[in-house]
Amino acid sequence: MQPLAFITGASSGIGQALAWRYHQAGWRLALVARRRDEMEQWARQRGIPEADWRAYGADVGDIDSIVAAAQDCMARQGVPDVVIANAGFSIGVDTAVREDLDVIARIYAVNNVGMAATFHAFIEPMRRRRSGRLVGIASVGGIRGMPGHGGYCASKAAVISYCESLRGELRGTGVRVVTIAPGYVDTPLTRGNRYPMPFLMQPPEFAERAFRAIAAGRSYRVIPWQMGVVAKLLRVLPDALFDRLLAGRPRKHRGG
């Protein structure tokens, strides 16, 4: 039987590009997002055979919702070979504004707790089978904190640490944990950014590189590699120099 990829955030952007790349490679798809109708419409417009995909409506920020989608997937399609926790969102915040504390809580609920909830139902079945890949989509934004972007940067730093922890827990079980840290990709999440986005990639190009890194079972990969170099340089910059470098940089738009 064709292998199965379970992909959250599959209604647009990176998630949709990954779904198409896996389809091109002959995989079956479990497409997960809140906008189920949009995923179904996309799959049919692309001409993907009905037997090769199913769409599951779920809110990754709601633990019971995403766990139910995972269980439904296993009942209908079997245990996936690859699970990609891609769903997430990015928005600017100002800690001095009370409403933005609720925004930060929602970011963590989706980007962090939602990732753990996405993986949760699959861990024991993958352990028993002694194979599988759990893929966390992080970001180079998790390497250092950017002004006005505290919620997102902190959440993606947590993704990197969480996946590293999970990788150690599953060592020797046959289940691999892969962390993918995208740089800037041209998606609805980035098009409103008010600052330069070096090495901007198109979603299909990103999906191709991510597909290859996941297939190779890489533990951690920054895509594109040029942003990996930038991220390493930023990491070793002294704080005073880093702060000076970002002084006056336009901030991410806040909600509303």
ROTOR-167848 format. One record per residue (C-alpha): x, y, z; residue in one letter. Coordinates in nm, 2 decimals, decimal comma. Layout:
<koltis>
(kolti (X Y Z) "a")
...
</koltis>
This chain:
<koltis>
(kolti (0,00 0,00 0,00) "m")
(kolti (0,11 0,36 -0,07) "q")
(kolti (0,27 0,53 0,23) "p")
(kolti (0,06 0,79 0,41) "l")
(kolti (0,14 1,15 0,51) "a")
(kolti (-0,06 1,33 0,78) "f")
(kolti (-0,02 1,71 0,73) "i")
(kolti (-0,17 1,98 0,95) "t")
(kolti (-0,22 2,33 0,82) "g")
(kolti (-0,28 2,18 0,48) "a")
(kolti (-0,53 2,43 0,35) "s")
(kolti (-0,27 2,69 0,23) "s")
(kolti (0,10 2,79 0,22) "g")
(kolti (0,37 2,54 0,33) "i")
(kolti (0,12 2,27 0,43) "g")
(kolti (-0,05 2,27 0,09) "q")
(kolti (0,29 2,27 -0,09) "a")
(kolti (0,41 1,97 0,11) "l")
(kolti (0,08 1,79 0,04) "a")
(kolti (0,13 1,83 -0,33) "w")
(kolti (0,49 1,72 -0,31) "r")
(kolti (0,40 1,40 -0,12) "y")
(kolti (0,12 1,33 -0,37) "h")
(kolti (0,37 1,37 -0,66) "q")
(kolti (0,59 1,11 -0,49) "a")
(kolti (0,30 0,86 -0,48) "g")
(kolti (0,19 0,90 -0,12) "w")
(kolti (-0,16 0,90 0,02) "r")
(kolti (-0,27 1,22 0,20) "l")
(kolti (-0,44 1,29 0,53) "a")
(kolti (-0,51 1,67 0,50) "l")
(kolti (-0,59 1,85 0,83) "v")
(kolti (-0,70 2,21 0,89) "a")
(kolti (-1,00 2,40 1,01) "r")
(kolti (-1,11 2,48 0,66) "r")
(kolti (-1,21 2,13 0,54) "r")
(kolti (-1,40 2,25 0,24) "d")
(kolti (-1,10 2,44 0,10) "e")
(kolti (-0,88 2,13 0,13) "m")
(kolti (-1,14 1,92 -0,05) "e")
(kolti (-1,18 2,17 -0,32) "q")
(kolti (-0,80 2,20 -0,37) "w")
(kolti (-0,76 1,82 -0,39) "a")
(kolti (-1,03 1,79 -0,65) "r")
(kolti (-0,91 2,08 -0,86) "q")
(kolti (-0,56 1,93 -0,86) "r")
(kolti (-0,71 1,60 -0,99) "g")
(kolti (-0,59 1,39 -0,70) "i")
(kolti (-0,78 1,06 -0,70) "p")
(kolti (-1,04 1,03 -0,43) "e")
(kolti (-0,89 0,71 -0,30) "a")
(kolti (-0,56 0,89 -0,23) "d")
(kolti (-0,67 1,15 0,02) "w")
(kolti (-0,91 1,24 0,30) "r")
(kolti (-0,97 1,58 0,46) "a")
(kolti (-1,01 1,62 0,83) "y")
(kolti (-1,15 1,94 0,98) "g")
(kolti (-0,97 2,01 1,31) "a")
(kolti (-0,85 2,30 1,51) "d")
(kolti (-0,49 2,23 1,62) "v")
(kolti (-0,54 2,48 1,91) "g")
(kolti (-0,81 2,25 2,05) "d")
(kolti (-0,65 1,94 2,19) "i")
(kolti (-0,96 1,72 2,17) "d")
(kolti (-1,02 1,83 1,81) "s")
(kolti (-0,68 1,74 1,67) "i")
(kolti (-0,66 1,42 1,87) "v")
(kolti (-0,99 1,31 1,73) "a")
(kolti (-0,87 1,39 1,38) "a")
(kolti (-0,56 1,17 1,43) "a")
(kolti (-0,77 0,88 1,56) "q")
(kolti (-1,02 0,92 1,27) "d")
(kolti (-0,73 0,91 1,03) "c")
(kolti (-0,59 0,59 1,18) "m")
(kolti (-0,94 0,43 1,17) "a")
(kolti (-0,99 0,53 0,80) "r")
(kolti (-0,65 0,53 0,65) "q")
(kolti (-0,41 0,35 0,89) "g")
(kolti (-0,11 0,47 1,08) "v")
(kolti (0,08 0,74 0,89) "p")
(kolti (0,44 0,69 0,78) "d")
(kolti (0,50 1,07 0,82) "v")
(kolti (0,32 1,32 1,05) "v")
(kolti (0,40 1,68 0,97) "i")
(kolti (0,29 1,93 1,25) "a")
(kolti (0,29 2,23 1,02) "n")
(kolti (-0,02 2,43 1,15) "a")
(kolti (0,07 2,75 1,32) "g")
(kolti (0,03 3,12 1,30) "f")
(kolti (0,24 3,44 1,33) "s")
(kolti (0,13 3,78 1,45) "i")
(kolti (0,30 4,07 1,61) "g")
(kolti (0,24 4,14 1,98) "v")
(kolti (0,31 4,41 2,24) "d")
(kolti (0,33 4,29 2,59) "t")
(kolti (0,22 4,63 2,72) "a")
(kolti (-0,12 4,57 2,56) "v")
(kolti (-0,36 4,35 2,77) "r")
(kolti (-0,53 4,20 2,46) "e")
(kolti (-0,20 4,08 2,32) "d")
(kolti (-0,15 3,85 2,62) "l")
(kolti (-0,45 3,65 2,49) "d")
(kolti (-0,28 3,65 2,14) "v")
(kolti (0,03 3,50 2,29) "i")
(kolti (-0,17 3,24 2,47) "a")
(kolti (-0,33 3,14 2,14) "r")
(kolti (0,01 3,13 1,96) "i")
(kolti (0,14 2,89 2,22) "y")
(kolti (-0,18 2,68 2,21) "a")
(kolti (-0,15 2,63 1,83) "v")
(kolti (0,23 2,64 1,77) "n")
(kolti (0,33 2,44 2,08) "n")
(kolti (0,06 2,25 2,26) "v")
(kolti (-0,10 2,18 1,92) "g")
(kolti (0,22 2,02 1,79) "m")
(kolti (0,24 1,79 2,09) "a")
(kolti (-0,13 1,70 2,05) "a")
(kolti (-0,07 1,63 1,68) "t")
(kolti (0,20 1,38 1,76) "f")
(kolti (0,03 1,23 2,06) "h")
(kolti (-0,20 0,97 1,91) "a")
(kolti (0,06 0,84 1,67) "f")
(kolti (0,35 0,77 1,90) "i")
(kolti (0,24 0,44 2,05) "e")
(kolti (0,12 0,29 1,71) "p")
(kolti (0,45 0,40 1,55) "m")
(kolti (0,65 0,25 1,84) "r")
(kolti (0,47 -0,08 1,80) "r")
(kolti (0,54 -0,07 1,42) "r")
(kolti (0,90 0,05 1,49) "r")
(kolti (0,89 0,30 1,21) "s")
(kolti (0,76 0,65 1,14) "g")
(kolti (0,86 1,01 1,12) "r")
(kolti (0,73 1,30 1,33) "l")
(kolti (0,81 1,63 1,17) "v")
(kolti (0,79 1,96 1,36) "g")
(kolti (0,79 2,28 1,15) "i")
(kolti (0,99 2,54 1,35) "a")
(kolti (1,14 2,86 1,21) "s")
(kolti (1,46 3,05 1,20) "v")
(kolti (1,26 3,30 1,41) "g")
(kolti (1,32 3,06 1,69) "g")
(kolti (1,69 3,12 1,69) "i")
(kolti (1,68 3,47 1,83) "r")
(kolti (1,40 3,69 1,94) "g")
(kolti (1,29 3,98 1,71) "m")
(kolti (1,13 4,30 1,85) "p")
(kolti (0,75 4,29 1,83) "g")
(kolti (0,76 3,92 1,75) "h")
(kolti (0,79 3,78 2,10) "g")
(kolti (0,50 3,54 2,09) "g")
(kolti (0,60 3,38 1,76) "y")
(kolti (0,98 3,37 1,82) "c")
(kolti (0,93 3,22 2,17) "a")
(kolti (0,69 2,96 2,03) "s")
(kolti (0,93 2,85 1,76) "k")
(kolti (1,22 2,83 2,00) "a")
(kolti (1,00 2,60 2,20) "a")
(kolti (0,93 2,39 1,90) "v")
(kolti (1,30 2,34 1,85) "i")
(kolti (1,36 2,24 2,21) "s")
(kolti (1,04 2,02 2,22) "y")
(kolti (1,14 1,83 1,91) "c")
(kolti (1,49 1,78 2,05) "e")
(kolti (1,34 1,64 2,37) "s")
(kolti (1,11 1,41 2,19) "l")
(kolti (1,39 1,29 1,96) "r")
(kolti (1,58 1,17 2,27) "g")
(kolti (1,27 1,01 2,42) "e")
(kolti (1,21 0,81 2,10) "l")
(kolti (1,57 0,71 2,03) "r")
(kolti (1,60 0,34 1,95) "g")
(kolti (1,23 0,29 1,88) "t")
(kolti (1,25 0,33 1,50) "g")
(kolti (1,05 0,65 1,52) "v")
(kolti (1,25 0,95 1,40) "r")
(kolti (1,18 1,31 1,50) "v")
(kolti (1,27 1,57 1,23) "v")
(kolti (1,29 1,95 1,29) "t")
(kolti (1,25 2,17 0,99) "i")
(kolti (1,33 2,54 1,04) "a")
(kolti (1,21 2,74 0,73) "p")
(kolti (1,35 3,08 0,65) "g")
(kolti (1,12 3,32 0,47) "y")
(kolti (0,87 3,15 0,24) "v")
(kolti (0,62 3,34 0,03) "d")
(kolti (0,29 3,25 0,20) "t")
(kolti (-0,01 3,44 0,34) "p")
(kolti (0,18 3,45 0,68) "l")
(kolti (0,47 3,65 0,54) "t")
(kolti (0,32 3,87 0,27) "r")
(kolti (0,23 4,14 0,51) "g")
(kolti (0,58 4,17 0,67) "n")
(kolti (0,72 4,52 0,68) "r")
(kolti (1,08 4,42 0,68) "y")
(kolti (1,33 4,27 0,43) "p")
(kolti (1,30 3,89 0,39) "m")
(kolti (1,64 3,76 0,25) "p")
(kolti (1,65 3,44 0,05) "f")
(kolti (1,27 3,44 0,01) "l")
(kolti (1,15 3,10 -0,12) "m")
(kolti (0,85 2,99 -0,31) "q")
(kolti (0,64 2,72 -0,14) "p")
(kolti (0,72 2,44 -0,40) "p")
(kolti (1,09 2,50 -0,37) "e")
(kolti (1,07 2,48 0,01) "f")
(kolti (0,85 2,17 -0,01) "a")
(kolti (1,10 1,99 -0,23) "e")
(kolti (1,39 2,05 0,01) "r")
(kolti (1,18 1,96 0,31) "a")
(kolti (1,06 1,64 0,15) "f")
(kolti (1,42 1,53 0,09) "r")
(kolti (1,53 1,62 0,44) "a")
(kolti (1,24 1,43 0,59) "i")
(kolti (1,31 1,13 0,37) "a")
(kolti (1,67 1,13 0,49) "a")
(kolti (1,56 1,14 0,85) "g")
(kolti (1,76 1,45 0,93) "r")
(kolti (1,73 1,55 1,29) "s")
(kolti (1,74 1,93 1,22) "y")
(kolti (1,75 2,12 0,90) "r")
(kolti (1,73 2,50 0,82) "v")
(kolti (1,58 2,57 0,47) "i")
(kolti (1,73 2,73 0,27) "p")
(kolti (2,09 2,66 0,39) "w")
(kolti (2,18 3,03 0,35) "q")
(kolti (1,94 3,12 0,63) "m")
(kolti (2,11 2,85 0,84) "g")
(kolti (2,43 3,04 0,80) "v")
(kolti (2,26 3,37 0,89) "v")
(kolti (2,10 3,20 1,19) "a")
(kolti (2,43 3,07 1,32) "k")
(kolti (2,59 3,41 1,29) "l")
(kolti (2,30 3,58 1,47) "l")
(kolti (2,33 3,32 1,75) "r")
(kolti (2,69 3,41 1,82) "v")
(kolti (2,65 3,78 1,79) "l")
(kolti (2,70 3,96 2,13) "p")
(kolti (2,37 4,09 2,26) "d")
(kolti (2,48 4,46 2,23) "a")
(kolti (2,56 4,42 1,87) "l")
(kolti (2,25 4,21 1,80) "f")
(kolti (2,03 4,48 1,96) "d")
(kolti (2,20 4,76 1,77) "r")
(kolti (2,15 4,57 1,44) "l")
(kolti (1,77 4,54 1,50) "l")
(kolti (1,73 4,90 1,62) "a")
(kolti (1,46 5,07 1,42) "g")
(kolti (1,36 4,75 1,23) "r")
(kolti (0,99 4,76 1,14) "p")
(kolti (0,78 4,53 1,35) "r")
(kolti (0,53 4,26 1,26) "k")
(kolti (0,18 4,38 1,24) "h")
(kolti (-0,03 4,33 1,55) "r")
(kolti (-0,38 4,18 1,53) "g")
(kolti (-0,65 4,41 1,40) "g")
</koltis>
